[in-house]
Amino acid sequence: MNSKQKPEEFNSYPSEAWEEFVLTPRNGVELARDHVPSLLEPATQSDLSGYWLYLLLTSPVAILFLTLLDSSIISTAIPRITHEFHSTLDIGWYGAAYQLANACMQPLVGKLYTYYPTKTLFLSFFTIFEIGSLVCGLALTSEALILGRLIAGIGAAGVVNGLLAIIAGTVPMAKRPTVVGLGLGIGQIGMMLGPLLGGILTERTTWRWCFFINLPAGAVFASPLLFAKVPEQFDKPADQPIMDFILHKVDLPGLASFIPAAVMFLLFLHYGGNQFPWFSPTVVGLLFGSLCAFTVFLWAEVRKGADAILPLRMIRQQIVWCSCLVMAFSVATTFCTTYFLPIYFQAVMGASPIMSGIYLLPNILSQLAGAVASGVLGNVAAGALLIIGCGLISSYSPTSSQTSWIWYQTILGLGRGVGMQIPIIALQNTLPEKDISIGTSFMMFGHTMGGAISLSFAQTIFTNSLRELVPLYAPSVDPNGVISAGATRDGLVLVDSGGDVAGVLRAVCESVDRVFFMTTGAAFAAFCFAWGIGWKDVREGKGDGGLRKEGADG
């Protein structure tokens, strides 16, 4: 067969799409399957339309809403959780475990959807997510809760990819950007509403219902998909043995080196200055082991070439790595503020979980407005708003006024809303069609890893700061007692027997402020890398000299 001749099994795809693809020395059909979701458009679309199409899409969009809701609903429940488990040291892990599992699964998930039925995979991943939610709800220890978050993160990793695959198989290309934007937008609303709903459930029932709610809601949302026939975007192998897939299609050396590197680095941040001194053999060994594993990972990626988890040809493009870093640092500000603002409101200001969620509304609503205004405000403007917003909330004190709660969060949320959208828009309007899927996966990888690392780092800052500041402001109080009491006002009052409640609250407040100092630094990094995304107007079109040309040159 000629090196550029279209194989028979791809006759259902337009010739011009195939001809755009440059075959490598390895099997052309195998390579095409790896990239076909973002490259080849089926010649015949699904015959679904109208009511039936909307009904089919409603189910996966609702499931995405639920999984993103789960990523943030725990934030306002964390003070109660730490009070029950005496686990202030584990605050970062409740979010980092979810994000780490999600990140590690991303490379594998993309290939799974290329070779196996979309509906089966989507429902399988969602079932794993539901199992993780059940484990979290039944957890009797902090360790069990973290395990449940890991399981839920694995399941959530396949939901976004599955939604995009379902849309690709059912929606014509011309309407696809609108449907994708609408679906992801509805999902983001779930992430924004999570803290408010978490506060209501925690106060009116128990924090466990932040996880139990996923079970009945998930059953309702998944039911339409169980009985629906989901069209595939392209023909998939009728029988793909799982072991053959793992051995030949998965970057095993990359996964085997990356996962230990990430886990050891997070443990380094978690243990350093907490359970062990920074220069103890355990902490130094974790850092050294992480660096060694990461070195092996880079070596494996170079050898793997196009099949690597992080293809080097993508990393070399300025638009890709800048978008990835902007997303990672923007997510760092999002998760750290979402997890630690409720600690400020509940522990320092004495707010209930519900009021804590209400106090976050300026942040939530302005983030939604920022997402809508992302086409008006530029990427650099988003970074500037993030810096200002993070800097302002780092000035919160036990006597801060309600006006400062509202306006500082409004500025922060506006910057977050714009900053989360710009990298996605830039990649979609810059990369060639065949690279959009890979570039998006790369950016989502940065998204999840940014959340995992930043939460672990924030946890280390918070607990180390408490150990430093509690003896300074409340000399009669044991800092370890404050840490084990949990991040609620009731817990802090109970642990204080020397009348230094005000000093303890000041120490907690300044510790939270130090976390926000870190987010200010992350916002500044996002601002700097945003300059590398580009300035051209995407309304000029993908092929008319807009961002696409600039990104290709980068």
Buried (B, 14 or more C-beta within 10 A) or exposed (E): EEEEEBEEEBEEBBEEBBEEBEBEEEEBBEBBBBBBBBBBBBEEBBEBEEEBBEEBBBBBBBBBBBBBBBBBBBBBBBBBBBBBBBBBBBBBBBBBBBBBBBBBBBBBBBBBBBBBBBBEBBBBBBEBBBBBBBBBBEBEEBEBBBBBBBBBBBBBBBBBBBBBBBBBBBBEEEEBEEBBBEBBBBBBBBBBBBBBBBBBBBBEEBBBBBBBBBEEBBEEBBEBBEEBEBBBBBBBEEEBEEEEBEEEBBBEBBBEBBBBBBBBBBBBBBBBBBEBEBEBEBBBEBBEBBBBBBEBBBEBBEEBEBBBBBBEEBBEBBBBBBBBBBBBBBBBBBBBBBBBBBBBBBBBBBBBBBBBBBBBBBBBBBBBBBBEBBBEBBBBBBBBBBBBBBBBBBEBBBEBEEEBBBBBBBBBBBBBBBBBBBBBBBBBBBBBBBBBBBBBBBBBBBBBBBBBBBBBBBBBBBBBBBBBBBBEBBEEBBBBBBBBBBBBBBBBBEBBEEEBBEBBBBBBBBBBBBBBEBBBBBBBBBBBBBEBBBEBEBEBEBEEEBBBBBBBEB
